[in-house]
Amino acid sequence: MQEIQNLVTVISETQTYFRQQAQKQVNIGLTLRNWFFGFYIVEYEQKGKDRAVYGEN
């Protein structure tokens, strides 16, 4: 009976480890995606200029 409990424990720990790794990768991916979206929006709004121009309208 102890052997099966050891097997269940190892499987559970492995599942937990890989779930955490997957969550980290998703978080990294979403952070990079959001950063690039922001970068593209700034480039679009500023039309490639280094600084935004305020108060023209």
PDB file with one MODEL, atoms N, CA, C and O in Angstrom:
MODEL        1
ATOM      1  N   MET A   1       0.815  -1.192   0.000  1.00  0.00           N
ATOM      2  CA  MET A   1       0.000   0.000   0.000  1.00  0.00           C
ATOM      3  C   MET A   1       0.866   1.267   0.000  1.00  0.00           C
ATOM      4  O   MET A   1       0.484   2.273  -0.598  1.00  0.00           O
ATOM      5  N   GLN A   2       2.011   1.225   0.657  1.00  0.00           N
ATOM      6  CA  GLN A   2       2.911   2.377   0.721  1.00  0.00           C
ATOM      7  C   GLN A   2       3.460   2.715  -0.668  1.00  0.00           C
ATOM      8  O   GLN A   2       3.653   3.887  -0.990  1.00  0.00           O
ATOM      9  N   GLU A   3       3.712   1.691  -1.489  1.00  0.00           N
ATOM     10  CA  GLU A   3       4.248   1.928  -2.824  1.00  0.00           C
ATOM     11  C   GLU A   3       3.270   2.721  -3.677  1.00  0.00           C
ATOM     12  O   GLU A   3       3.672   3.635  -4.398  1.00  0.00           O
ATOM     13  N   ILE A   4       1.995   2.380  -3.600  1.00  0.00           N
ATOM     14  CA  ILE A   4       1.003   3.105  -4.387  1.00  0.00           C
ATOM     15  C   ILE A   4       0.874   4.548  -3.904  1.00  0.00           C
ATOM     16  O   ILE A   4       0.666   5.458  -4.706  1.00  0.00           O
ATOM     17  N   GLN A   5       0.998   4.752  -2.600  1.00  0.00           N
ATOM     18  CA  GLN A   5       0.935   6.115  -2.059  1.00  0.00           C
ATOM     19  C   GLN A   5       2.128   6.938  -2.535  1.00  0.00           C
ATOM     20  O   GLN A   5       1.986   8.122  -2.844  1.00  0.00           O
ATOM     21  N   ASN A   6       3.304   6.313  -2.594  1.00  0.00           N
ATOM     22  CA  ASN A   6       4.485   6.995  -3.127  1.00  0.00           C
ATOM     23  C   ASN A   6       4.280   7.370  -4.592  1.00  0.00           C
ATOM     24  O   ASN A   6       4.645   8.469  -5.008  1.00  0.00           O
ATOM     25  N   LEU A   7       3.701   6.469  -5.368  1.00  0.00           N
ATOM     26  CA  LEU A   7       3.420   6.739  -6.777  1.00  0.00           C
ATOM     27  C   LEU A   7       2.454   7.915  -6.910  1.00  0.00           C
ATOM     28  O   LEU A   7       2.679   8.811  -7.724  1.00  0.00           O
ATOM     29  N   VAL A   8       1.398   7.917  -6.130  1.00  0.00           N
ATOM     30  CA  VAL A   8       0.411   9.001  -6.173  1.00  0.00           C
ATOM     31  C   VAL A   8       1.073  10.326  -5.794  1.00  0.00           C
ATOM     32  O   VAL A   8       0.797  11.356  -6.410  1.00  0.00           O
ATOM     33  N   THR A   9       1.932  10.305  -4.799  1.00  0.00           N
ATOM     34  CA  THR A   9       2.623  11.517  -4.365  1.00  0.00           C
ATOM     35  C   THR A   9       3.525  12.055  -5.464  1.00  0.00           C
ATOM     36  O   THR A   9       3.528  13.255  -5.735  1.00  0.00           O
ATOM     37  N   VAL A  10       4.286  11.180  -6.094  1.00  0.00           N
ATOM     38  CA  VAL A  10       5.186  11.601  -7.168  1.00  0.00           C
ATOM     39  C   VAL A  10       4.394  12.179  -8.340  1.00  0.00           C
ATOM     40  O   VAL A  10       4.768  13.212  -8.896  1.00  0.00           O
ATOM     41  N   ILE A  11       3.319  11.524  -8.707  1.00  0.00           N
ATOM     42  CA  ILE A  11       2.483  12.017  -9.809  1.00  0.00           C
ATOM     43  C   ILE A  11       1.887  13.378  -9.454  1.00  0.00           C
ATOM     44  O   ILE A  11       1.868  14.280 -10.292  1.00  0.00           O
ATOM     45  N   SER A  12       1.410  13.533  -8.246  1.00  0.00           N
ATOM     46  CA  SER A  12       0.827  14.797  -7.804  1.00  0.00           C
ATOM     47  C   SER A  12       1.852  15.920  -7.809  1.00  0.00           C
ATOM     48  O   SER A  12       1.563  17.023  -8.273  1.00  0.00           O
ATOM     49  N   GLU A  13       3.040  15.653  -7.299  1.00  0.00           N
ATOM     50  CA  GLU A  13       4.094  16.661  -7.274  1.00  0.00           C
ATOM     51  C   GLU A  13       4.528  17.038  -8.685  1.00  0.00           C
ATOM     52  O   GLU A  13       4.782  18.208  -8.970  1.00  0.00           O
ATOM     53  N   THR A  14       4.610  16.055  -9.557  1.00  0.00           N
ATOM     54  CA  THR A  14       4.976  16.317 -10.952  1.00  0.00           C
ATOM     55  C   THR A  14       3.925  17.192 -11.626  1.00  0.00           C
ATOM     56  O   THR A  14       4.261  18.143 -12.331  1.00  0.00           O
ATOM     57  N   GLN A  15       2.663  16.872 -11.408  1.00  0.00           N
ATOM     58  CA  GLN A  15       1.561  17.656 -11.970  1.00  0.00           C
ATOM     59  C   GLN A  15       1.620  19.100 -11.470  1.00  0.00           C
ATOM     60  O   GLN A  15       1.458  20.035 -12.255  1.00  0.00           O
ATOM     61  N   THR A  16       1.847  19.281 -10.190  1.00  0.00           N
ATOM     62  CA  THR A  16       1.921  20.618  -9.605  1.00  0.00           C
ATOM     63  C   THR A  16       3.080  21.407 -10.200  1.00  0.00           C
ATOM     64  O   THR A  16       2.928  22.575 -10.555  1.00  0.00           O
ATOM     65  N   TYR A  17       4.231  20.767 -10.306  1.00  0.00           N
ATOM     66  CA  TYR A  17       5.414  21.433 -10.859  1.00  0.00           C
ATOM     67  C   TYR A  17       5.159  21.913 -12.287  1.00  0.00           C
ATOM     68  O   TYR A  17       5.420  23.071 -12.609  1.00  0.00           O
ATOM     69  N   PHE A  18       4.652  21.030 -13.135  1.00  0.00           N
ATOM     70  CA  PHE A  18       4.467  21.406 -14.532  1.00  0.00           C
ATOM     71  C   PHE A  18       3.318  22.393 -14.718  1.00  0.00           C
ATOM     72  O   PHE A  18       3.354  23.196 -15.651  1.00  0.00           O
ATOM     73  N   ARG A  19       2.317  22.357 -13.872  1.00  0.00           N
ATOM     74  CA  ARG A  19       1.250  23.357 -13.922  1.00  0.00           C
ATOM     75  C   ARG A  19       1.828  24.734 -13.596  1.00  0.00           C
ATOM     76  O   ARG A  19       1.508  25.717 -14.265  1.00  0.00           O
ATOM     77  N   GLN A  20       2.675  24.804 -12.575  1.00  0.00           N
ATOM     78  CA  GLN A  20       3.302  26.076 -12.210  1.00  0.00           C
ATOM     79  C   GLN A  20       4.199  26.594 -13.334  1.00  0.00           C
ATOM     80  O   GLN A  20       4.217  27.791 -13.620  1.00  0.00           O
ATOM     81  N   GLN A  21       4.932  25.696 -13.958  1.00  0.00           N
ATOM     82  CA  GLN A  21       5.791  26.106 -15.072  1.00  0.00           C
ATOM     83  C   GLN A  21       4.958  26.646 -16.232  1.00  0.00           C
ATOM     84  O   GLN A  21       5.326  27.644 -16.852  1.00  0.00           O
ATOM     85  N   ALA A  22       3.849  25.994 -16.524  1.00  0.00           N
ATOM     86  CA  ALA A  22       2.965  26.453 -17.602  1.00  0.00           C
ATOM     87  C   ALA A  22       2.383  27.824 -17.264  1.00  0.00           C
ATOM     88  O   ALA A  22       2.294  28.689 -18.136  1.00  0.00           O
ATOM     89  N   GLN A  23       1.990  28.029 -16.017  1.00  0.00           N
ATOM     90  CA  GLN A  23       1.439  29.327 -15.608  1.00  0.00           C
ATOM     91  C   GLN A  23       2.482  30.429 -15.745  1.00  0.00           C
ATOM     92  O   GLN A  23       2.159  31.534 -16.180  1.00  0.00           O
ATOM     93  N   LYS A  24       3.717  30.144 -15.384  1.00  0.00           N
ATOM     94  CA  LYS A  24       4.777  31.136 -15.531  1.00  0.00           C
ATOM     95  C   LYS A  24       4.970  31.511 -16.995  1.00  0.00           C
ATOM     96  O   LYS A  24       5.113  32.687 -17.329  1.00  0.00           O
ATOM     97  N   GLN A  25       4.973  30.503 -17.866  1.00  0.00           N
ATOM     98  CA  GLN A  25       5.164  30.775 -19.286  1.00  0.00           C
ATOM     99  C   GLN A  25       4.010  31.584 -19.856  1.00  0.00           C
ATOM    100  O   GLN A  25       4.225  32.482 -20.671  1.00  0.00           O
ATOM    101  N   VAL A  26       2.794  31.278 -19.439  1.00  0.00           N
ATOM    102  CA  VAL A  26       1.640  32.052 -19.897  1.00  0.00           C
ATOM    103  C   VAL A  26       1.760  33.491 -19.416  1.00  0.00           C
ATOM    104  O   VAL A  26       1.505  34.418 -20.185  1.00  0.00           O
ATOM    105  N   ASN A  27       2.143  33.696 -18.155  1.00  0.00           N
ATOM    106  CA  ASN A  27       2.305  35.054 -17.628  1.00  0.00           C
ATOM    107  C   ASN A  27       3.365  35.826 -18.400  1.00  0.00           C
ATOM    108  O   ASN A  27       3.177  37.002 -18.713  1.00  0.00           O
ATOM    109  N   ILE A  28       4.472  35.170 -18.706  1.00  0.00           N
ATOM    110  CA  ILE A  28       5.524  35.824 -19.486  1.00  0.00           C
ATOM    111  C   ILE A  28       5.004  36.178 -20.871  1.00  0.00           C
ATOM    112  O   ILE A  28       5.228  37.285 -21.361  1.00  0.00           O
ATOM    113  N   GLY A  29       4.314  35.240 -21.496  1.00  0.00           N
ATOM    114  CA  GLY A  29       3.771  35.481 -22.830  1.00  0.00           C
ATOM    115  C   GLY A  29       2.779  36.628 -22.854  1.00  0.00           C
ATOM    116  O   GLY A  29       2.822  37.469 -23.751  1.00  0.00           O
ATOM    117  N   LEU A  30       1.883  36.669 -21.875  1.00  0.00           N
ATOM    118  CA  LEU A  30       0.888  37.743 -21.823  1.00  0.00           C
ATOM    119  C   LEU A  30       1.543  39.093 -21.538  1.00  0.00           C
ATOM    120  O   LEU A  30       1.131  40.116 -22.084  1.00  0.00           O
ATOM    121  N   THR A  31       2.556  39.093 -20.688  1.00  0.00           N
ATOM    122  CA  THR A  31       3.261  40.343 -20.405  1.00  0.00           C
ATOM    123  C   THR A  31       3.945  40.869 -21.663  1.00  0.00           C
ATOM    124  O   THR A  31       3.853  42.057 -21.971  1.00  0.00           O
ATOM    125  N   LEU A  32       4.622  39.997 -22.379  1.00  0.00           N
ATOM    126  CA  LEU A  32       5.278  40.412 -23.624  1.00  0.00           C
ATOM    127  C   LEU A  32       4.268  40.877 -24.653  1.00  0.00           C
ATOM    128  O   LEU A  32       4.493  41.883 -25.327  1.00  0.00           O
ATOM    129  N   ARG A  33       3.161  40.167 -24.788  1.00  0.00           N
ATOM    130  CA  ARG A  33       2.107  40.557 -25.729  1.00  0.00           C
ATOM    131  C   ARG A  33       1.603  41.953 -25.405  1.00  0.00           C
ATOM    132  O   ARG A  33       1.494  42.800 -26.292  1.00  0.00           O
ATOM    133  N   ASN A  34       1.295  42.195 -24.135  1.00  0.00           N
ATOM    134  CA  ASN A  34       0.763  43.497 -23.733  1.00  0.00           C
ATOM    135  C   ASN A  34       1.785  44.615 -23.940  1.00  0.00           C
ATOM    136  O   ASN A  34       1.425  45.727 -24.327  1.00  0.00           O
ATOM    137  N   TRP A  35       3.059  44.317 -23.683  1.00  0.00           N
ATOM    138  CA  TRP A  35       4.091  45.312 -23.909  1.00  0.00           C
ATOM    139  C   TRP A  35       4.158  45.669 -25.391  1.00  0.00           C
ATOM    140  O   TRP A  35       4.232  46.846 -25.744  1.00  0.00           O
ATOM    141  N   PHE A  36       4.133  44.657 -26.259  1.00  0.00           N
ATOM    142  CA  PHE A  36       4.179  44.923 -27.700  1.00  0.00           C
ATOM    143  C   PHE A  36       2.944  45.668 -28.172  1.00  0.00           C
ATOM    144  O   PHE A  36       3.056  46.564 -29.009  1.00  0.00           O
ATOM    145  N   PHE A  37       1.766  45.324 -27.660  1.00  0.00           N
ATOM    146  CA  PHE A  37       0.556  46.069 -28.028  1.00  0.00           C
ATOM    147  C   PHE A  37       0.731  47.542 -27.667  1.00  0.00           C
ATOM    148  O   PHE A  37       0.432  48.424 -28.472  1.00  0.00           O
ATOM    149  N   GLY A  38       1.215  47.801 -26.456  1.00  0.00           N
ATOM    150  CA  GLY A  38       1.437  49.182 -26.034  1.00  0.00           C
ATOM    151  C   GLY A  38       2.458  49.881 -26.919  1.00  0.00           C
ATOM    152  O   GLY A  38       2.277  51.040 -27.293  1.00  0.00           O
ATOM    153  N   PHE A  39       3.519  49.180 -27.248  1.00  0.00           N
ATOM    154  CA  PHE A  39       4.554  49.740 -28.123  1.00  0.00           C
ATOM    155  C   PHE A  39       3.973  50.107 -29.484  1.00  0.00           C
ATOM    156  O   PHE A  39       4.231  51.197 -29.996  1.00  0.00           O
ATOM    157  N   TYR A  40       3.189  49.204 -30.075  1.00  0.00           N
ATOM    158  CA  TYR A  40       2.602  49.459 -31.389  1.00  0.00           C
ATOM    159  C   TYR A  40       1.611  50.615 -31.339  1.00  0.00           C
ATOM    160  O   TYR A  40       1.550  51.416 -32.272  1.00  0.00           O
ATOM    161  N   ILE A  41       0.838  50.709 -30.266  1.00  0.00           N
ATOM    162  CA  ILE A  41      -0.127  51.801 -30.130  1.00  0.00           C
ATOM    163  C   ILE A  41       0.604  53.138 -30.024  1.00  0.00           C
ATOM    164  O   ILE A  41       0.208  54.114 -30.659  1.00  0.00           O
ATOM    165  N   VAL A  42       1.668  53.185 -29.225  1.00  0.00           N
ATOM    166  CA  VAL A  42       2.439  54.427 -29.095  1.00  0.00           C
ATOM    167  C   VAL A  42       3.040  54.808 -30.443  1.00  0.00           C
ATOM    168  O   VAL A  42       2.982  55.972 -30.839  1.00  0.00           O
ATOM    169  N   GLU A  43       3.611  53.846 -31.144  1.00  0.00           N
ATOM    170  CA  GLU A  43       4.175  54.132 -32.465  1.00  0.00           C
ATOM    171  C   GLU A  43       3.105  54.671 -33.411  1.00  0.00           C
ATOM    172  O   GLU A  43       3.358  55.615 -34.159  1.00  0.00           O
ATOM    173  N   TYR A  44       1.937  54.088 -33.382  1.00  0.00           N
ATOM    174  CA  TYR A  44       0.843  54.530 -34.250  1.00  0.00           C
ATOM    175  C   TYR A  44       0.411  55.948 -33.886  1.00  0.00           C
ATOM    176  O   TYR A  44       0.262  56.802 -34.760  1.00  0.00           O
ATOM    177  N   GLU A  45       0.211  56.194 -32.596  1.00  0.00           N
ATOM    178  CA  GLU A  45      -0.265  57.494 -32.143  1.00  0.00           C
ATOM    179  C   GLU A  45       0.776  58.597 -32.375  1.00  0.00           C
ATOM    180  O   GLU A  45       0.416  59.725 -32.711  1.00  0.00           O
ATOM    181  N   GLN A  46       2.037  58.284 -32.201  1.00  0.00           N
ATOM    182  CA  GLN A  46       3.088  59.293 -32.344  1.00  0.00           C
ATOM    183  C   GLN A  46       3.658  59.337 -33.751  1.00  0.00           C
ATOM    184  O   GLN A  46       4.522  60.159 -34.057  1.00  0.00           O
ATOM    185  N   LYS A  47       3.168  58.447 -34.604  1.00  0.00           N
ATOM    186  CA  LYS A  47       3.608  58.387 -36.004  1.00  0.00           C
ATOM    187  C   LYS A  47       5.133  58.293 -36.123  1.00  0.00           C
ATOM    188  O   LYS A  47       5.745  58.922 -36.986  1.00  0.00           O
ATOM    189  N   GLY A  48       5.732  57.487 -35.232  1.00  0.00           N
ATOM    190  CA  GLY A  48       7.163  57.239 -35.290  1.00  0.00           C
ATOM    191  C   GLY A  48       8.028  58.284 -34.612  1.00  0.00           C
ATOM    192  O   GLY A  48       9.246  58.120 -34.539  1.00  0.00           O
ATOM    193  N   LYS A  49       7.418  59.367 -34.110  1.00  0.00           N
ATOM    194  CA  LYS A  49       8.207  60.407 -33.436  1.00  0.00           C
ATOM    195  C   LYS A  49       8.605  59.927 -32.046  1.00  0.00           C
ATOM    196  O   LYS A  49       7.957  59.062 -31.457  1.00  0.00           O
ATOM    197  N   ASP A  50       9.700  60.518 -31.534  1.00  0.00           N
ATOM    198  CA  ASP A  50      10.187  60.137 -30.200  1.00  0.00           C
ATOM    199  C   ASP A  50       9.261  60.602 -29.085  1.00  0.00           C
ATOM    200  O   ASP A  50       9.131  59.931 -28.061  1.00  0.00           O
ATOM    201  N   ARG A  51       8.616  61.751 -29.282  1.00  0.00           N
ATOM    202  CA  ARG A  51       7.773  62.315 -28.233  1.00  0.00           C
ATOM    203  C   ARG A  51       6.401  62.649 -28.792  1.00  0.00           C
ATOM    204  O   ARG A  51       6.253  62.937 -29.980  1.00  0.00           O
ATOM    205  N   ALA A  52       5.421  62.608 -27.941  1.00  0.00           N
ATOM    206  CA  ALA A  52       4.066  62.981 -28.339  1.00  0.00           C
ATOM    207  C   ALA A  52       3.948  64.504 -28.380  1.00  0.00           C
ATOM    208  O   ALA A  52       4.629  65.220 -27.645  1.00  0.00           O
ATOM    209  N   VAL A  53       3.070  64.973 -29.255  1.00  0.00           N
ATOM    210  CA  VAL A  53       2.789  66.401 -29.334  1.00  0.00           C
ATOM    211  C   VAL A  53       1.422  66.626 -28.713  1.00  0.00           C
ATOM    212  O   VAL A  53       0.434  66.036 -29.150  1.00  0.00           O
ATOM    213  N   TYR A  54       1.362  67.476 -27.695  1.00  0.00           N
ATOM    214  CA  TYR A  54       0.120  67.731 -26.995  1.00  0.00           C
ATOM    215  C   TYR A  54      -0.392  69.127 -27.307  1.00  0.00           C
ATOM    216  O   TYR A  54       0.388  70.044 -27.564  1.00  0.00           O
ATOM    217  N   GLY A  55      -1.700  69.277 -27.281  1.00  0.00           N
ATOM    218  CA  GLY A  55      -2.329  70.589 -27.388  1.00  0.00           C
ATOM    219  C   GLY A  55      -2.412  71.152 -28.784  1.00  0.00           C
ATOM    220  O   GLY A  55      -2.617  72.356 -28.938  1.00  0.00           O
ATOM    221  N   GLU A  56      -2.261  70.332 -29.813  1.00  0.00           N
ATOM    222  CA  GLU A  56      -2.367  70.835 -31.184  1.00  0.00           C
ATOM    223  C   GLU A  56      -3.804  71.131 -31.574  1.00  0.00           C
ATOM    224  O   GLU A  56      -4.054  72.032 -32.375  1.00  0.00           O
ATOM    225  N   ASN A  57      -4.745  70.394 -31.026  1.00  0.00           N
ATOM    226  CA  ASN A  57      -6.143  70.577 -31.443  1.00  0.00           C
ATOM    227  C   ASN A  57      -6.869  71.486 -30.490  1.00  0.00           C
ATOM    228  O   ASN A  57      -8.055  71.757 -30.678  1.00  0.00           O
TER     229      ASN A  57
ENDMDL
END
